[in-house]
Structure formats: structure tokens, C-alpha cells
Amino acid sequence: MNYDELMQPVLAFLGCKTPQAWLDEAVNNLPLLMQDHANCEKKAAGTAMNLMFRYSFFNDLQVKLAQLVREEMLHYEQVLEFMNKRGQEWQALSAGRYAGGLRKEVRTYEPEALIDILIIGAFVEARSCERFYALAPLVDEELGRYYRYLLKSESRHYEDYLALALDVAKSNQLKDPEEDIQNRIDHIREVEQQLIESPDPVFRFHSGVPKLKQAKAS
């Protein structure tokens, strides 16, 4: 598989690449990264399931999200297997700022709220895909192979979320659904870029630039 070609639309969709400082921190904190990766897969499945219940009247949404739930839970199980194989015990982690920062942009009325949630879902999946791509050559061979394996599904997930957002806009007869979707993509892209490129006090899978640890006073 040509991973560079697969990643071209993903990188074009995102506003920036992962900063080198985050990658350096990730390589030095693989256990924490793996734990938060597991959390992200479980949360992604939960989010998709909640959308299925909340918007059960959208048939296309049901089908796509059901597939996504299955895949996210499979990935969750796989990451748990990696952790177990490497002797890493489960630990609780607080949430980072990323998802909450994006959710602040969701409009408060329908169908615009659903459209925003789906576009945010696309950015989360695209960022995950970009980070797996960037991390793959930096980690050990086994983990790098697994991250490359995830690229195909993660890139498809972001495309599915965007397609669903457009379907919702069209089915609700918005005046110009494609323009509305593009405007929201442009806006959320700026917010996502700021979250990725600005200093972040907490290191997580989707966190921003790690803040430098202050030297202890001698």
C-alpha cells in the first residue's frame, strides 16, 4: 500500500502537521500514549453509539455509525492486547483539552448541531490518522506496523463523517449545503490547528505542543 498517497487528502484536510515537539514527547512516553490511544478508541465508539440513539431517524447515519462502532471497538481490543503483551497495566487518565475544545464550537440548534458534531468527528479521525502516520517510523517495528494498519480505516472514518455531514445538510434542505459544510470545515480547522500548535500542559494522544518542564530548583 502506498501510504504517502493514502495520506494526501488527510493532510490536505487538516490545517497543520503534528509538531516535532509532540512526536519527541510521544516516543519517550509510549506507555502513556498507548493508554490514551485505548481511551480514544473506546470514546470514539461511545460517541458513535450515542449519535445512533440520538439521531435514529437518519438511516444512512445508522449504517455508517454501526460499522464505525464495530471497528473502533476492535481497535480498542487490539490496543489492550498490545498493552497486556508488553506488561502494561490499565491506568485511569484524565481527558485532555482537545475534544472539549472542539465541542465548544458546536452550534446549539438542529440540524446544524449534528452537522458540526460530524465535522468534528472527521477532524478527530483525520488527526488520529496523521499522528499514526507520523509515529509509525519512530516507534518499534511491531507498533509501527500496527499504526500503519490503522491508517486505512482512520482515513475512511474521516471521509464517512464528512459524507454524513453533507447528507444531513442536503436532507434538511439547507439553502446551500455544500457552502455551509465548507464554511464550518474552515472554521473548525482553525480551532483544531490552534489546539494542536499551542502549548498544552497535559500530554495526550491529541494534545498540543508539550510545555517545557520547569527545572527543579537546586
C-alpha positions as CSV (number, residue, x, y, z in Angstrom):
1,M,0.0,0.0,0.0
2,N,1.2,3.5,-0.9
3,Y,0.8,5.2,2.5
4,D,2.0,8.6,1.2
5,E,-0.7,8.6,-1.4
6,L,-3.3,7.5,1.1
7,M,-2.4,10.4,3.4
8,Q,-2.5,13.2,0.8
9,P,-6.2,14.0,1.2
10,V,-5.9,13.7,5.0
11,L,-3.0,16.1,5.2
12,A,-4.8,18.5,2.8
13,F,-7.9,18.4,5.1
14,L,-6.0,19.3,8.2
15,G,-4.6,22.7,8.9
16,C,-1.2,21.6,10.1
17,K,1.0,18.6,10.7
18,T,1.9,17.4,14.2
19,P,4.7,19.5,15.7
20,Q,8.0,17.7,16.2
21,A,8.0,18.5,19.9
22,W,4.8,16.4,20.3
23,L,6.4,13.5,18.4
24,D,9.6,13.7,20.6
25,E,7.4,13.5,23.7
26,A,5.4,10.6,22.3
27,V,8.4,8.5,21.6
28,N,9.5,9.0,25.2
29,N,6.1,8.2,26.7
30,L,4.8,5.3,24.7
31,P,3.0,3.6,27.6
32,L,1.0,6.8,28.3
33,L,0.4,7.2,24.6
34,M,-0.9,3.7,24.3
35,Q,-3.2,4.1,27.3
36,D,-4.7,7.2,25.9
37,H,-5.0,5.6,22.5
38,A,-7.1,2.9,24.0
39,N,-9.2,5.5,25.7
40,C,-9.7,7.3,22.4
41,E,-10.9,4.2,20.6
42,K,-13.4,3.5,23.3
43,K,-14.6,7.1,23.4
44,A,-14.9,7.1,19.6
45,A,-17.1,4.0,19.7
46,G,-19.2,5.6,22.5
47,T,-19.7,8.8,20.6
48,A,-20.8,7.0,17.5
49,M,-23.2,4.8,19.6
50,N,-24.7,7.9,21.2
51,L,-25.3,9.5,17.8
52,M,-27.1,6.3,16.7
53,F,-29.6,6.6,19.5
54,R,-30.0,10.4,19.4
55,Y,-30.5,10.6,15.6
56,S,-32.1,7.2,14.9
57,F,-34.3,8.7,12.1
58,F,-31.3,9.1,9.8
59,N,-30.9,5.6,8.1
60,D,-27.6,6.3,6.4
61,L,-26.2,7.6,9.7
62,Q,-27.2,4.4,11.4
63,V,-25.5,2.1,8.9
64,K,-22.2,4.1,8.8
65,L,-22.0,4.6,12.5
66,A,-22.8,0.9,13.3
67,Q,-19.7,0.0,11.1
68,L,-17.6,2.6,12.9
69,V,-18.6,1.3,16.3
70,R,-17.5,-2.2,15.4
71,E,-14.2,-1.0,14.1
72,E,-13.4,1.3,17.0
73,M,-14.2,-1.5,19.5
74,L,-12.0,-3.9,17.5
75,H,-9.1,-1.3,17.7
76,Y,-9.8,-0.9,21.4
77,E,-9.4,-4.6,22.0
78,Q,-6.2,-4.7,19.9
79,V,-4.6,-1.9,21.9
80,L,-5.5,-3.6,25.1
81,E,-3.8,-6.8,23.7
82,F,-0.7,-4.7,23.0
83,M,-0.7,-3.3,26.5
84,N,-1.1,-6.8,28.0
85,K,1.6,-8.2,25.8
86,R,4.0,-5.5,27.0
87,G,3.2,-5.9,30.6
88,Q,1.4,-2.6,30.8
89,E,-1.4,-2.4,33.3
90,W,-4.5,-0.3,32.7
91,Q,-4.5,3.1,34.4
92,A,-7.0,5.9,34.6
93,L,-6.2,9.1,32.7
94,S,-7.9,12.4,32.8
95,A,-9.1,13.8,29.5
96,G,-7.1,16.3,27.5
97,R,-8.4,19.6,26.2
98,Y,-8.7,18.6,22.5
99,A,-12.2,17.1,22.3
100,G,-13.7,19.6,24.7
101,G,-12.1,22.5,22.8
102,L,-13.7,21.3,19.6
103,R,-17.1,20.6,21.1
104,K,-17.3,24.2,22.2
105,E,-17.8,25.1,18.5
106,V,-21.0,23.0,18.1
107,R,-24.0,25.2,17.3
108,T,-27.0,24.9,19.6
109,Y,-29.7,24.2,17.1
110,E,-30.5,21.4,14.7
111,P,-29.6,20.2,12.1
112,E,-26.6,22.4,12.5
113,A,-25.5,20.8,15.8
114,L,-25.4,17.4,14.2
115,I,-23.5,18.7,11.2
116,D,-20.9,20.3,13.5
117,I,-20.6,17.1,15.5
118,L,-20.0,15.1,12.3
119,I,-17.4,17.6,11.0
120,I,-15.6,17.5,14.4
121,G,-15.7,13.7,14.2
122,A,-14.0,14.0,10.8
123,F,-11.2,16.2,12.2
124,V,-10.6,13.8,15.2
125,E,-10.3,10.8,12.8
126,A,-8.1,12.7,10.4
127,R,-5.8,13.9,13.2
128,S,-5.6,10.3,14.5
129,C,-4.6,9.1,11.1
130,E,-2.0,11.8,10.7
131,R,-0.4,11.0,14.0
132,F,-0.3,7.3,13.4
133,Y,1.4,8.1,10.1
134,A,4.0,10.4,11.7
135,L,4.6,8.0,14.6
136,A,5.0,4.7,12.6
137,P,8.6,5.2,11.6
138,L,9.6,6.5,15.0
139,V,8.4,3.6,17.2
140,D,9.4,-0.1,17.3
141,E,8.7,-2.3,14.3
142,E,5.7,-4.1,15.8
143,L,3.9,-0.9,16.9
144,G,4.8,0.9,13.7
145,R,3.3,-1.9,11.7
146,Y,0.1,-1.7,13.7
147,Y,-0.1,2.1,13.3
148,R,0.2,1.7,9.5
149,Y,-2.5,-0.9,9.6
150,L,-4.8,1.7,11.3
151,L,-4.3,4.3,8.5
152,K,-6.8,2.8,6.1
153,S,-9.7,2.6,8.5
154,E,-9.0,6.0,10.1
155,S,-8.8,7.7,6.7
156,R,-12.1,6.1,5.7
157,H,-13.7,7.2,9.0
158,Y,-13.0,10.9,8.4
159,E,-14.4,10.6,4.9
160,D,-17.5,8.9,6.2
161,Y,-18.1,11.6,8.8
162,L,-17.8,14.3,6.1
163,A,-20.2,12.5,3.8
164,L,-22.7,12.1,6.6
165,A,-22.5,15.8,7.4
166,L,-23.3,16.7,3.7
167,D,-26.1,14.1,3.6
168,V,-27.7,15.7,6.7
169,A,-27.4,19.2,5.3
170,K,-29.0,18.1,2.0
171,S,-31.8,16.2,3.6
172,N,-32.7,19.2,5.7
173,Q,-32.8,21.4,2.6
174,L,-30.3,24.0,3.8
175,K,-30.0,26.8,1.4
176,D,-26.5,25.9,0.2
177,P,-25.5,22.7,2.0
178,E,-22.0,22.4,0.4
179,E,-21.2,26.1,1.2
180,D,-22.4,25.6,4.8
181,I,-20.3,22.5,5.2
182,Q,-17.2,24.1,3.8
183,N,-17.6,27.2,6.0
184,R,-17.9,25.0,9.1
185,I,-14.9,22.9,8.0
186,D,-12.8,26.1,7.5
187,H,-13.8,27.4,11.0
188,I,-13.3,24.2,12.9
189,R,-10.0,23.6,11.0
190,E,-8.7,26.9,12.6
191,V,-9.8,25.8,16.0
192,E,-8.2,22.4,15.6
193,Q,-5.0,23.9,14.4
194,Q,-4.8,26.2,17.4
195,L,-5.3,23.2,19.8
196,I,-2.5,21.2,18.0
197,E,0.1,24.0,17.7
198,S,-0.3,25.9,21.0
199,P,1.4,24.9,24.3
200,D,-0.5,22.2,26.2
201,P,0.1,21.3,29.9
202,V,-1.2,17.8,29.5
203,F,0.3,15.2,27.1
204,R,-2.3,13.0,25.4
205,F,-2.8,11.4,22.0
206,H,-4.5,14.5,20.6
207,S,-2.7,17.1,22.8
208,G,-0.8,20.2,21.6
209,V,2.8,21.2,22.0
210,P,4.1,19.8,25.3
211,K,5.0,22.6,27.7
212,L,8.6,22.5,28.8
213,K,9.0,21.1,32.3
214,Q,10.4,23.7,34.6
215,A,13.8,22.8,36.0
216,K,13.6,21.9,39.7
217,A,15.3,24.4,42.0
218,S,18.6,23.2,43.3
